[in-house]
Structure formats: C-alpha cells, structure tokens
Amino acid sequence: MQVSSEFVWLDGQGSSQCKVPMLCFPFVKVPAFIGLVFTLFLMLVPCGFVGLLCFMLPPEVPMMPMLLVAGGFFLVLFLPIIAYVLWKSLLILLGAKRIVIDDQSLRVVTQFGPLRSTVKCQLSELGGFRIEDPQGQRYQINFEYSNLWAVQHGGRAVPLLRMFANEIVAQLVEELPHKIEQVTGKSRNPGSRAIQAGDLTAELSAADPFRIQDRNAKPIGSEISVEAEGQDLLINIPALGFRKSTSRISAFVCFGFLFCELFVLAVLVPALLAGKVGGQPAAGWLMVAVFTVVVVGMLLYRVNAAIQCGAVRVRPDSLSFREHALFGKQHQEWKREAIESVRVEVEEYRTSESISFEHFISVKPVSESERQWFSHLAKDDLEWMVASIQKHLDLDAS
C-alpha cells in the first residue's frame, strides 16, 4: 500500500495540525456495525414491550397512562446507552481524524459532523511513541497495518491510531517529534517548556503474546534500572504499586466487591445478630463468611502484585535472581557453565470464558525448583532484561 501524499501540516499561532489519511484495516469498522445493530435492538425492545402491553392489558385498564409510564421508563433506561453507542459507532464508521499539537498537549480528534471524540496526551508527560505490530502466529494477521501509541514517562500508553497502514504510522513517528519541537519551541506560554525531538524515542512492540523480540533499548516508561558494578551487572525491579499493577477493569471489580462487602458488614451482619433475617441464620452467616474470604483473598492478591519487587545480578561466572513478595522471598543462583539459555517464555491459561497469557523469564536447564521468574512484569520489560543478561553472559539470543 502506498500513501499518495505526505501529511500536510497547517501551522497556526502556537499550534500545528494535519489530517490523517483514512488508510485503516477494514476490520476496524466491524465494532461500528455491531454497535449499530445493538442500538437498533435497544430501540426495538421498548416498542415491542409497549406493543405487548397493548394486547395484554384488559380494556378497563387506562391504556395511555400505562403506556406513558412504560415508555418513559425505557426511555430513561436505554436512551443514554443508545446515544453513547451510536455516537461511538458513527465516529468509527464515518469519522475523519486529525492530529493537533499545541504547547500543552498532543491530541487525536475524530469528527463526523457535530459528533467529536478526542484522545489527549499531555506533552509534559510524553516520553515517546510505540508502534505495535499485530503480526504473529497468535492472531494470524499478515497485513501491513499497525497501532500507534503515545507512551508517557510513567508507562501509561495513550492510543493514537488503531490498525492504520504502516506507511501512515511510520510517517507520523518520524514527523511528530519535530513538529512537537517546533510548536513548543515557538510557544510564548510561560507554563510550557520546549521539547527536543531527540528526547522523544520510538520503540516497536509485538501485540502477539507468542512473539518475543530481541529488545536492546529500555522500554519507554519502564522503571527497571540496569547498572554496572565493576564486572557485575545489577538489574533492579522496583515495586509497581497499586496503580500500575491494577488494570482499570480490575480496579472497577475490586471497588464493586468492596462496596458489596461494606453492605454485608453494615446491613446483613447486624440483621443476623438481631435475629431479623428470615430462614436459617446459619445460611446467612455462611454467605457472610464466604463473601468475606473472597474479598480478603482478592485484596491480598492485589497487595502482593503491588509490592512485588526483585533484582537480578549477573556476574562473569554466575547469574542470580531474587524476588520479594507478600508471602516471602525467592532466591536462586546458577553457575555460568551450567546455563544453556535465558529467554522469555509465555504460558497460556484457558477457561470457558476467557484466555490469558503470562510471560516470565526461564533459565535452562531447569533446576529442581522450577519457577516462573518475574511473571508480574510486562513482556517488553522482560525482553529488555533478557537481552541485557544474554549480552553480559555472552549467550546466543536464539
């Protein structure tokens, strides 16, 4: 696929913007069609319910007030959902994208008529850009498309483009740092600072969990440090903390369970103690105990993920791993002559409802106490750690 022309940047007073050619993978628009079908279904549900009431209600029941109440209920319940899904679907299907840079932020604006959506990244937090390549054995995608992310210093990634032609993404990665330098350098806003193009790095990441890369540069936003101590190499892995170790979905689930636990402790337990709960009190106490155990276990798991840390020491004649977690620490050392390989491996976990993947560092040959080391870290961090270890020990990366 060839891009017919380069981006045309329109420079204004303290800003610069350009339109993004809509050369994206057609499959990206599939969620829009699903959303339109879903909104149609939500609109038909109240109509069908009201029609069913017309046939079921006896003649002596006042028809109009009942229909108004039922219609109003569904209107209040479904209208916000319909509006939101329709808004997103139309923007995905028909929206035009443009990139806007000012002295404070980098924005991707998607607009269709009066409808608009904006994704923003503050320039003061911007550390660089990540090209995410979806190709690999897991997804069986062989098309020349990729995703573009803006990565902040803290590691948070902001999606800019999803499944756009590689030529589009490559052009933007090359031009964006220079446009940001140009805009911030000319800014007269005392609250902003000039950003040099050389400060904004670019990295390639593989979306396929089974595709392991040879990474020789530190991932943008990573807090892992690699230090030389004489002939030794020390890799420090600090604790991630609650914010980095917990996804938004996990945080939402945790807060939901905590809210339910507060309700159980504040309402159900006093009712059980006062004997105001019908049925068998033992069943109520059993429910309280089971729910409390689940919540405590979930909180302990999240605390363990937040405080887990470790270190790797690479000596000319040995390699040692150390991990600290909530329930103790693990330590293991290998002699250099006994090490055949150090690499990133992936474990796939399947349930009837979902599939998840866990990456970890494996040292071969496996010792008697086999362990999946540093499985709490992201694949990019593990790839960089392994590349540093292989280089220092002079191991074959293959």
N, C-alpha and C positions, 0 to 999 in steps of 0.2 A: 504494500500500500504506500502510495506516495502522497505527501502533503503538498497541495497545489501551490501554496504560497506561505511565506513566513508570517509570523504573528505581526500584526500592525499595532504598535503601541501608541496610544494617544496620551501625550503628556499635558497635564494641566498644572494649576497652581498647587504645588505640594502633593501631587498625586500622579499616578500613571495607571492606565487600564488598557485591556485588549480583549477581543472576543476570542473564544476558543472554538475552533472548527469542530463540528459535531461528528467526529470520526470515532465513534464508540462501538463496542461489540453489541450487536442487536439483542443479545440475550439480556442485556442490562435493562431493557424496557419491559421484560416479562413481568416484573413485580407491578408495573403500572397497569397492565391488563388484569392481573389478579385483583388489584385494588379497585378497579372499575367494576368488575364482576361482584366484588364484595359490597360495594356501595349500592349497586342495583339490588342485591339481595336484602340489604338493610332497609331499602325503601319499599320493597315488596312485602316485608314482614308486617308492618303496621297496616298496610292496605288489606292484606289477607285476613288479619285479625279483626279489623273493623267489619269487613265483609262477612266473616264468620259470625260476629255478634248480630248482624242484621238478620241472619237466618235463625239463630238460636234463641234470641230474646222473644218472649211472648208478646202478643200485641198490646196487652195492658201496661207494659213497662214503657216509660217515656224514652223514646229512641234517641232523640237528639242529645239530651244531656249525657247519656251513657257513651254515645259515640264521641262527643267532645272530650269527655274525661279520658277515654281510652286513647284517642288520637293525640291529646295533649301529653299524656304520659310517654307515649312512644316518641313524640317529637322532642321532649326534653331529654329522653334517654339516648336516642340514636343520632339526633342532629349534630352534636359536636363530633361524634365519631365519623359520621358521613362527611362532614366538612373537612376534617383533618385528612382522611384517607383520599378524598377527591382532590384536595389541594396537592398532596404529595404525588399522586398518580399523574395528574396533569403536568406537573413540573418535570417528572421523569420522562414522560412521553413527548411533550412538546416544548419544554423549557430550553432557552438558549443560555449558555454560560459565558460569563466574562470574569476576568481576574482584575481586581482593583487593589492597588498598592498606595497607601498613604504613609505619613510619617509615624503612624501608630500601629497599623495592622496590615496583614495580607488577607484578602477576602476573595472567596469564590461566590459570585452571585448568580443564581439560577432564576430566570424570569420568563413568565408567559403571561402577557397582558398585564393585568393588575396583580397577578399572583407572583410572589417572590419568596425565595429562601436564600439565606446567607450562611456560609461557613467561614468562621473567622479564626485567625491565629495572630496573637499579639507579637509584633516584631521584637519586643524586648525579651520574649521567651523563646524565640525561634533559634534552633540550633542547626538546622539543615533540612535536607529533603531525602525521602526514602522512596525508591522505585520498587514496587512489589510485583514480582514476576509470578504469575499464577501457573506457569508451565511445570509439569512434573507428572509422575506416574499416578499420584492420588487422584487428580482431577481430570486427567486425560485431555488437557487443553493444549493445543498446539498452534493457536492463533497468535498473531503478533500484537497482543494487547497487554497493558499493564496498568497498575494503580499508582497514583502519586499521593504521597502523604507529606505533610509538614510536621517535623518532629521537634518538640520543644526540649529545652535543656533538661527538664525533669523526666523526660522519656515519654510523655504523653504524645500520641500521634493524632493529628487532625487530618481527616480525609479531604483531599482537594479534587481529585478526579478518580473515577472508578471505571476500569476496563476501557481506557482510551488507547488509540493507536500508539505504538511505541515511538513513532516519529513525533507525535504531539508531546508526549511525556518527556522525551529526550530534549526537545527544543526548549520546553519550559524549564527543565532542570538547569539547562545551560544559561538561559536568559534571565531567570528570576533573580539570582544573586546580584547581577549587575544592575537590574532595574531597582532593586531594593537599595543598593548602594547609592544609585543616582538620586532616588527620591529622598532618602534620609540625609544625604549629603547636602542637598539644596534646602532642606527644611529649616524654617526660621522659628519653629516651635521650641521654646526653651525646655519643654519637658521631654523632648526626644533626643536621641543620640544617633550619630552617623554609624551605619553598619557597613563593614567592609565585605566585599564579595568573597574574599578568601576565608572569612570566618564561617561561612555557610557551606558545610560539606554535603556531599551526596553519597548515598550508600544503596546497595542492591540487596533486597531481601526476597527470599523464596516463600511464597504462601503455602506451597505443598509441604506438609509436615514430614514427608519422607525424603525431601530433597535437602541434603546437607551441603553447605557451601564451605569453601576454603576462605575464611574471612581473616584478612590481615590488618584490618583497621578497627579501632574501638567503635562499637555501635553508638550512634548519636543518643545522648541522654543517659547512657549507661553510667552507673555509679561504681562499677567494679574498677579497681585500680591494679596496675601491673608495675612493680618496682624492682629494680635491680639492686641486690645487696651483695656486693662482691661478685663471686661467681654464681650466686644463687638468684633465682627469680621468685619473687613473692607476689601472689595474686590474692588480693583481699576482696571478699564478697560481703559487703555490709548488709544489714537487715533492710528489707524492703519497706517495712512499715505497713499500716493498715491500708493507706490509700493506694499504693502500688500493688499490693498483694491481693486486693479485693476488686473484682470487676464490678461494674455498675449493677449488673443483674444480681450478682451475689450479695452486694450491699443491700439491694432492694429486698431480697429474700430474707436476709438477716434481720432487717428492721421489721419486716412483716411478722416473723416468728417472735421477735422480742415484744412487739405490740400485743400479740396474742398471749404471750406468757404473762405480761403485766395484767391483762384482762383476767387470766386464770387465777393469778395470785390475789388480785384485788376484789374479784367478784365470786368466783367459784369456791375458793378455799374458805372465805368467811361464811358462805352459804352452807358448805358442808359442816363447818364447825358448829353452826347454829341449828343444824338439822332441818334446814328448809329446802333441801333438794329431794324431790320425789324419787322413788325407786330405791335401789340398793346403794347405800353410801360407799360401799367398797368399790363399786364400778366407777364412781366419781373420783375417789382417791387414786384408783389405778390410772385413770386418764390424766390426772394431775401429775402423777409420778412419771409416766411415760413421756408426756409432753415436756416436762422439765428436764428429763435426761437427754432428750433430743436437742433441746435448746442449749444446754450446757455443753454437750458434745460438739455442736456446731460452733459455739463461741471458742472452745478450746482449739478447734481446728483452725479457725481464723487467727487466733493469737499465735499459734505455732507458725503459721505461714508468715505472719508479720514480723516475728522476731528471729526467724531462722537466718543464720549467717554462717560464714566459713572462711577458709583460707586454703590456698594451695602453695606448697613450697617445692620448687624444682631445683635440685642440686645436680652437679655434674654426674653423680653416681647414684642418685635416688630421686624418688618422687613421693610426696606425701599429701594426703587430703585430710582436711579436718572440717567437720560440720557441727554447729551448735544449734539446738532446737529446744523446745519447751520441756521435753522429757529426757534431756541428757545430751551427750555429745558423742560423735563418732570420729575415729581416727584410724587411718591405715597408711602404711608405707610400703613401697615397692623398690627393690633394687633395680638399677638401670639395665643390667644384663638380663633380667627376667622379664622385662617389658617388651611385648611384641607390638602392641599398638595402643594408642589412646585416641578415642574418637567419640563423636556424638551419636547416640542411638535413640530410637523412638519406640515407645510402647503404645499399642492401640488398645483402648478399652471400649468394648461394645456392650450396650444394654438394649432392651427392647425399644427404648425411647430416644437414645442418643448415642453418639460416638465421640470419644475424647482421646486426646493424644498427650503423652508425657515424654518430654525429652530429658536426657540425662547423659552424664559422662561415664564411659565404660573403659576400664583398663584391662587389657588382655595380656597374659592369660588370666581368667577369673580366679580369684582366690576362694577359699572355702567359705568365707563370709561375704558372699556376693552382695553388692549394694548398688542402688541406682543413685549415683552421686549428683548432688546439686539439681535435683529434679524440679525444684521450685523456681528455677531461673528460666528466662525466655530462650528460645532457640538461638537467636542472634548472639546473646551473651555467651552461651555455651560454645558456639562455633569459634568465637574470638578467643576464649580461654584455651580451647583445644589447639588452635593454631599457634598460640604462644607457647604452649607446652611442647608441641611437636618440634617447633623451631629450636627451643632451648635444649631439648634432648636429642636433636638431630634424628627425628623419627620420620619415616616415609609417610606422607599425608594420605596416600592411597590405602 
